[in-house]
């Protein structure tokens, strides 16, 4: 596993946690939080598999 892949494995859950936390605080609407989670997971998956 390369350093880039390890970084993706660390950064993606952080992004998901922030999106959930912002939704619970009322900063993000449900749709925005779901979109942030889905897009971050999709981008991380594509980048992880291309490494």
Backbone as CSV, one residue per row, in Angstrom:
resi,resn,N_x,N_y,N_z,CA_x,CA_y,CA_z,C_x,C_y,C_z
1,UNK,0.852,-1.171,0.000,0.000,0.000,0.000,0.904,1.241,0.000
2,UNK,0.613,2.150,-0.896,1.431,3.357,-1.005,0.998,4.394,0.031
3,UNK,1.810,5.434,0.150,1.475,6.515,1.073,0.183,7.217,0.663
4,UNK,-0.021,7.357,-0.642,-1.241,8.009,-1.122,-2.481,7.205,-0.741
5,UNK,-2.407,5.900,-0.853,-3.547,5.061,-0.489,-3.812,5.121,1.011
6,UNK,-2.749,5.137,1.797,-2.920,5.245,3.246,-3.556,6.585,3.600
7,UNK,-3.144,7.640,2.911,-3.740,8.952,3.140,-5.214,8.976,2.806
8,UNK,-5.586,8.292,1.724,-7.003,8.218,1.358,-7.808,7.474,2.412
9,UNK,-7.215,6.420,2.964,-7.914,5.645,3.993,-8.094,6.439,5.281
10,UNK,-7.226,7.408,5.511,-7.351,8.244,6.700,-8.263,9.436,6.432
11,UNK,-8.122,10.060,5.275,-8.844,11.305,4.991,-10.339,11.084,4.747
12,UNK,-10.695,10.002,4.090,-12.102,9.779,3.757,-12.995,9.658,4.995
13,UNK,-12.629,8.864,6.002,-13.486,8.821,7.205,-13.562,10.163,7.930
14,UNK,-12.489,10.949,7.857,-12.513,12.278,8.482,-13.527,13.174,7.773
15,UNK,-13.536,13.132,6.439,-14.492,13.926,5.675,-15.919,13.485,5.990
16,UNK,-16.135,12.184,6.066,-17.465,11.658,6.386,-17.884,12.105,7.792
17,UNK,-16.975,12.029,8.740,-17.297,12.437,10.115,-17.635,13.923,10.189
18,UNK,-16.887,14.755,9.460,-17.183,16.182,9.443,-18.545,16.450,8.815
19,UNK,-18.866,15.759,7.742,-20.166,15.958,7.099,-21.302,15.588,8.048
20,UNK,-21.151,14.485,8.758,-22.181,14.065,9.711,-22.284,15.062,10.865
21,UNK,-21.130,15.512,11.356,-21.143,16.473,12.458,-21.784,17.795,12.034
22,UNK,-21.464,18.260,10.837,-22.062,19.507,10.353,-23.568,19.366,10.143
23,UNK,-23.993,18.191,9.711,-25.435,17.948,9.564,-26.130,17.972,10.929
24,UNK,-25.527,17.342,11.919,-26.132,17.312,13.256,-26.172,18.692,13.902
25,UNK,-25.192,19.556,13.564,-25.186,20.916,14.105,-26.152,21.827,13.351
26,UNK,-26.691,21.334,12.244,-27.644,22.115,11.486,-27.018,22.983,10.412
27,UNK,-25.733,22.814,10.163,-25.048,23.618,9.158,-25.333,23.088,7.751
28,UNK,-25.372,21.773,7.607,-25.647,21.147,6.310,-27.031,20.521,6.317
29,UNK,-27.705,20.631,5.187,-28.959,19.915,5.034,-28.657,18.444,4.781
30,UNK,-29.668,17.611,4.924,-29.473,16.173,4.748,-28.923,15.849,3.361
31,UNK,-29.484,16.477,2.331,-29.036,16.209,0.963,-27.565,16.563,0.791
32,UNK,-27.154,17.675,1.338,-25.762,18.105,1.217,-24.823,17.158,1.951
33,UNK,-25.217,16.707,3.112,-24.382,15.777,3.871,-24.252,14.445,3.135
34,UNK,-25.364,13.960,2.600,-25.333,12.703,1.847,-24.468,12.849,0.600
35,UNK,-24.606,13.979,-0.082,-23.797,14.219,-1.287,-22.316,14.273,-0.936
36,UNK,-21.964,14.947,0.151,-20.559,15.035,0.562,-19.995,13.654,0.871
37,UNK,-20.774,12.837,1.567,-20.313,11.490,1.907,-20.171,10.632,0.651
38,UNK,-21.172,10.640,-0.206,-21.124,9.810,-1.410,-19.986,10.214,-2.343
39,UNK,-19.828,11.507,-2.555,-18.779,11.960,-3.461,-17.388,11.709,-2.890
40,UNK,-17.214,11.894,-1.601,-15.895,11.647,-1.026,-15.537,10.162,-1.084
41,UNK,-16.511,9.298,-0.847,-16.256,7.858,-0.942,-15.988,7.457,-2.389
42,UNK,-16.747,8.017,-3.320,-16.537,7.694,-4.735,-15.171,8.167,-5.217
43,UNK,-14.784,9.366,-4.870,-13.479,9.891,-5.278,-12.360,9.078,-4.649
44,UNK,-12.484,8.759,-3.365,-11.454,7.969,-2.696,-11.338,6.585,-3.322
45,UNK,-12.458,5.987,-3.689,-12.429,4.660,-4.307,-11.713,4.695,-5.650
46,UNK,-12.045,5.678,-6.469,-11.414,5.791,-7.789,-9.921,6.033,-7.638
47,UNK,-9.540,6.958,-6.761,-8.126,7.253,-6.575,-7.386,6.074,-5.959
48,UNK,-8.027,5.364,-5.050,-7.381,4.216,-4.409,-7.100,3.119,-5.436
49,UNK,-8.059,2.874,-6.305,-7.897,1.801,-7.282,-6.943,2.170,-8.413
50,UNK,-6.750,3.466,-8.654,-5.831,3.891,-9.710,-4.375,3.896,-9.240
51,UNK,-4.144,3.859,-7.962,-2.766,3.903,-7.448,-2.052,2.598,-7.726
